[in-house]
Amino acid sequence: MHAFSIPENLNAQTPAEIVRGRRDQVRLLSIDKDQQLFHNNFNEIDQFLNPGDLLVLNNSRTIPPVLEASQGNHTFEIRLSRKRSSTSWEALVVGDFLAIDRPIQLEEKVEAMITGHGSEHPLVTLEFSISGSNLLDFIYRNGEPVRYEYIHRPFSLDTYQTVYGSVPGSVEMPSAGRAFTWGLLEKLKRKGVRLAFIQLHAGLSYYEKDRWPNPNNHPEAFCVPEATAELIQDTRRTGNRVIAVGTTVVRALESAVTSHGEVEPIEGTTRLYVDEGYTIAAVDGLLTGFHEPEASHLHMLTAFLPKKKLMSAYHQALEKGYLWHEFGDMNLILK
């Protein structure tokens, strides 16, 4: 992937609803199947969708995964990344490191122990002293949303939710759907665009100190319900398009494709890595944000669009002042 840099002023720092009054008041760069570029507002996305098209959204709900912790005189931060069991999570420890054979102290007298490595360096596996719904409630009471350095002030957890998120589990918001409002979704439904949902619980996308997840070994839990699989097959039969809202949806749906090329209901963990050498089978388009050059999400886009054309579109987005990251502008790519 060709390197590019994102100017500081193009890092979206504030949600659109605070700046402009509504979530859907962001910009939309669309690239059609003939690789033509169009510049619109996001609330005009209906112009690019046809009656009978199916939008597939990730209804995973964001939890607040950043916990304050201590061990002796050392204080540090724990960022949860992936649930392993009712008592265990993979996590990133940020700050002075600690003794692995001593308990970590959290709020409300809850403790955790490091029991091993995570799925990749630098993640570790933590075993908590409470479990199940008690642990989830504890996380909601004491955690904070992940906030990276380009966001200069804290926002509430609701800011990091899509309006339709309903199944708790993501530690970072599946942000491709953030700009949708209920009003815009109703507008699309009135046009005849159908909606379906999957869940993929997004893990951490960045490990600090210029470290990113290994795209070949980044497990995430997902579920493609039977109703969604049936809607996809019906959309295919009628010659309409399946549009994924987010790279998480692409990852889930492509992980559910059978040897016959059909999407089946499935629940499990995916390690699928999609890049330019991958042939997309489940979807005909992708709605996503704008991604950093180091992000594996950007590699996925080259499965939809030739790398040269993608970089040309990105450079135009930079020239025209499109905003990056979870509060930023949107990019629609149609095959």
TANOR-V915637 format. One record per backbone hydrogen bond with DSSP energy under -0.5 kcal/mol. CO is the residue of the C=O (numbers start at 1). NH is the residue of the N-H. E is the energy in kcal/mol with one decimal. If there is no record, write none. Layout:
<<CO:NH:E> <CO:NH:E>>
//
This chain:
<<5:7:-0.7> <7:10:-2.1> <8:11:-1.5> <10:12:-0.8> <10:324:-3.1> <15:18:-1.2> <15:19:-1.6> <16:20:-4.1> <16:21:-0.7> <16:22:-0.5> <22:25:-1.4> <24:26:-0.8> <24:43:-0.8> <26:42:-3.0> <27:330:-2.8> <28:30:-0.6> <28:40:-2.7> <29:332:-2.3> <30:38:-2.3> <31:334:-2.7> <32:35:-2.4> <36:32:-1.9> <38:30:-2.5> <38:40:-0.5> <40:28:-3.3> <41:44:-2.0> <42:45:-1.9> <44:47:-2.0> <45:48:-2.1> <46:49:-1.1> <50:53:-2.4> <53:55:-0.5> <53:194:-3.0> <54:56:-0.5> <54:243:-3.3> <55:57:-0.6> <55:196:-2.2> <56:245:-2.7> <57:59:-0.7> <57:198:-2.5> <59:166:-3.0> <59:167:-2.1> <61:169:-2.4> <61:170:-1.5> <63:65:-1.0> <65:67:-0.7> <65:80:-2.2> <66:144:-1.3> <67:78:-2.8> <69:76:-2.4> <70:105:-3.1> <71:74:-1.9> <74:71:-2.5> <76:69:-2.4> <77:94:-3.2> <78:67:-2.9> <78:80:-0.6> <79:92:-2.6> <82:90:-3.2> <86:132:-1.8> <87:128:-3.0> <88:84:-2.9> <88:85:-1.9> <89:126:-3.2> <90:81:-3.2> <90:82:-1.5> <91:124:-2.7> <92:79:-2.9> <92:94:-0.6> <93:95:-0.6> <94:77:-2.7> <99:102:-1.0> <104:112:-1.7> <105:70:-1.8> <106:109:-0.7> <107:110:-2.0> <110:106:-2.7> <111:129:-2.2> <112:104:-3.4> <113:115:-0.6> <113:127:-2.7> <116:125:-2.9> <120:123:-1.9> <123:118:-2.7> <124:91:-2.6> <124:126:-0.5> <125:115:-2.6> <125:116:-0.8> <126:89:-1.9> <126:128:-0.5> <127:113:-2.2> <131:134:-1.2> <131:135:-1.0> <132:136:-2.1> <133:137:-2.8> <134:138:-2.0> <135:139:-2.4> <136:140:-2.3> <137:141:-2.3> <138:142:-2.2> <139:143:-2.7> <144:66:-2.3> <148:151:-2.2> <150:152:-0.7> <156:159:-1.2> <156:160:-0.5> <157:160:-1.6> <158:161:-1.4> <162:165:-1.0> <166:168:-0.6> <167:61:-2.8> <170:63:-3.0> <171:146:-0.5> <173:175:-2.0> <174:177:-1.3> <175:178:-1.6> <177:180:-1.3> <181:185:-2.3> <182:186:-2.4> <183:187:-2.0> <184:188:-2.1> <185:189:-2.2> <186:190:-2.5> <187:191:-1.2> <188:192:-0.7> <188:193:-2.4> <189:192:-0.9> <192:52:-2.4> <194:55:-3.2> <196:57:-2.9> <198:59:-2.5> <199:223:-2.7> <200:202:-0.9> <202:171:-2.8> <202:172:-0.7> <208:211:-0.8> <211:207:-3.3> <213:215:-0.7> <214:217:-2.1> <220:270:-2.6> <221:201:-2.4> <222:268:-2.4> <223:199:-2.4> <223:225:-0.6> <224:266:-1.6> <225:229:-2.1> <226:230:-2.4> <227:231:-2.0> <228:232:-2.3> <229:233:-2.2> <230:234:-2.4> <231:235:-2.4> <232:236:-2.4> <233:237:-2.2> <234:238:-1.6> <235:240:-2.2> <236:239:-1.5> <241:54:-3.0> <241:243:-0.6> <242:244:-0.5> <242:284:-3.6> <242:285:-0.9> <243:56:-2.7> <244:246:-1.2> <244:287:-2.9> <246:250:-1.5> <247:251:-2.5> <248:252:-2.2> <249:253:-2.9> <250:254:-2.9> <251:255:-1.3> <252:256:-0.5> <253:256:-1.1> <254:257:-0.9> <256:264:-2.6> <258:261:-1.9> <262:258:-3.2> <262:264:-0.5> <266:224:-3.3> <268:222:-2.8> <270:220:-1.7> <273:275:-0.5> <275:278:-2.1> <278:280:-0.7> <284:335:-3.0> <285:244:-2.6> <286:288:-0.5> <286:333:-3.0> <287:246:-1.7> <288:331:-3.4> <290:325:-1.2> <292:295:-1.4> <295:298:-0.9> <295:299:-0.9> <296:300:-1.6> <297:301:-1.1> <298:302:-0.6> <299:302:-1.2> <300:303:-2.1> <301:304:-1.4> <301:305:-1.5> <306:310:-2.6> <307:311:-2.6> <308:312:-1.9> <309:313:-2.3> <310:314:-2.5> <311:315:-2.4> <312:316:-1.8> <313:317:-2.3> <314:318:-2.3> <315:319:-2.3> <316:320:-2.3> <317:322:-2.7> <318:321:-1.1> <323:329:-2.0> <324:12:-1.6> <325:328:-2.2> <330:29:-2.6> <331:288:-2.7> <331:333:-0.5> <332:31:-2.9> <333:286:-2.6>>
//
